Amino acid sequence: MLPDGIGLDLETVRAMLALKHATVVATDDPVMMLVTLSNAFLNEYEKLLKRHNDALTAYLESAAGKHLEATRQASETITQGLSATSVVAIQAILQKHKEALVSFQNNMGWLTAIVAISAAINVAVFVYRSLM
């Protein structure tokens, strides 16, 4: 058995063969070399998997960092664009409100003049009728 618990030791293999196949295999039987070779293969395969895992982890960390930076830059660009657009839109709305307020003030001036003239005519008519 390998130090990390992967693989089988010779005694476990001998016990499995005896249990499953009712065959007792000696420790010096050539078939037991297959256990040693299989464990060596598992050890090398574990090293290869670790190397691949480390390389893949490094690549994914690098790629994730690049994607995160690109996303941050895109977000800042959109935010700045929206801010500039929002300021321009707010200024346009305020300009329209200013124009509407000036128009309202002009109309109020005209209405005041019309009401004053109407009141003067009413007073003149009332005085004229009272004199007659």
C-alpha positions in Angstrom: 0.0 0.0 0.0 1.2 3.5 -0.8 1.9 6.0 2.0 -1.2 8.0 1.3 -3.4 4.9 1.5 -3.9 4.4 -2.2 -3.3 0.9 -3.5 -3.3 -2.6 -1.9 -0.6 -4.3 0.2 0.5 -7.8 -0.5 -1.3 -9.3 2.5 -4.6 -7.7 1.5 -4.3 -9.1 -2.1 -3.4 -12.6 -0.8 -6.5 -12.4 1.6 -8.8 -11.3 -1.3 -7.6 -14.0 -3.6 -8.1 -16.6 -0.9 -11.6 -15.3 -0.1 -12.8 -14.8 -3.6 -11.1 -17.6 -5.4 -10.2 -20.1 -2.6 -6.6 -19.9 -3.8 -3.7 -19.4 -1.4 -1.0 -17.4 -3.1 2.5 -17.4 -1.6 4.2 -14.1 -1.0 7.0 -15.0 -3.5 4.5 -16.0 -6.3 5.1 -14.0 -9.5 1.5 -12.8 -9.6 2.3 -10.7 -6.5 4.6 -8.6 -8.7 1.5 -7.3 -10.4 0.4 -5.8 -7.1 3.8 -4.0 -6.8 3.7 -2.8 -10.4 0.1 -1.7 -10.0 0.9 0.3 -6.8 3.9 1.9 -8.6 1.6 2.8 -11.5 -0.9 4.3 -9.1 1.9 6.3 -7.4 3.1 7.7 -10.7 -0.5 8.4 -11.8 -1.1 10.3 -8.6 2.0 12.5 -9.3 0.7 13.1 -12.8 -2.7 14.1 -11.6 -1.3 16.4 -9.0 0.9 18.1 -11.7 -2.1 18.5 -14.0 -4.2 19.7 -11.1 -1.6 22.4 -10.1 -1.3 23.5 -13.8 -5.0 23.7 -14.3 -5.5 25.6 -11.0 -2.8 28.1 -12.0 -4.4 28.6 -15.4 -7.9 29.0 -14.0 -6.7 31.5 -11.4 -4.9 33.5 -14.1 -7.9 33.3 -16.4 -10.3 34.2 -13.6 -8.1 37.2 -12.7 -8.1 38.4 -16.3 -11.9 38.0 -16.6 -12.4 39.8 -13.3 -10.3 42.7 -14.4 -12.0 42.9 -17.8 -15.4 42.8 -16.0 -14.3 45.6 -13.6 -13.1 47.7 -16.5 -16.3 47.2 -18.5 -18.3 48.0 -15.3 -16.4 51.2 -14.8 -16.9 52.2 -18.5 -20.6 51.5 -18.3 -20.9 53.4 -15.0 -19.0 56.4 -16.4 -21.1 56.3 -19.6 -24.3 56.1 -17.5 -23.2 59.0 -15.3 -22.4 61.2 -18.2 -25.6 60.2 -20.0 -27.6 60.8 -16.8 -26.1 64.3 -16.3 -27.0 65.2 -19.9 -30.5 63.8 -19.5 -31.1 65.7 -16.2 -29.8 68.9 -17.8 -32.2 68.5 -20.7 -35.1 67.9 -18.4 -34.2 70.9 -16.3 -34.0 73.1 -19.4 -37.5 72.0 -20.4 -38.8 72.8 -16.9 -37.1 76.2 -17.1 -38.7 76.9 -20.4 -42.1 75.8 -19.1 -41.7 78.0 -16.0 -40.8 81.1 -18.1 -43.9 80.4 -20.3 -46.0 80.0 -17.1 -44.7 83.3 -15.7 -45.5 85.1 -19.0 -49.0 83.6 -19.1 -49.5 84.7 -15.4 -48.5 88.3 -16.4 -51.1 88.3 -19.2 -53.8 86.8 -17.0 -53.1 89.5 -14.4 -53.5 92.2 -17.0 -56.7 90.6 -18.3 -58.1 90.4 -14.7 -57.2 94.0 -14.0 -58.8 95.3 -17.2 -61.9 93.1 -16.5 -62.1 94.6 -13.0 -61.7 98.1 -14.3 -64.5 97.6 -16.9 -66.8 96.1 -14.2 -66.2 99.1 -12.0 -66.8 101.5 -14.9 -70.0 99.7 -15.8 -71.2 99.7 -12.2 -70.4 103.5 -11.8 -72.0 104.3 -15.2 -75.2 102.4 -14.2 -75.4 104.0 -10.8 -75.2 107.5 -12.5 -78.0 106.8 -14.8 
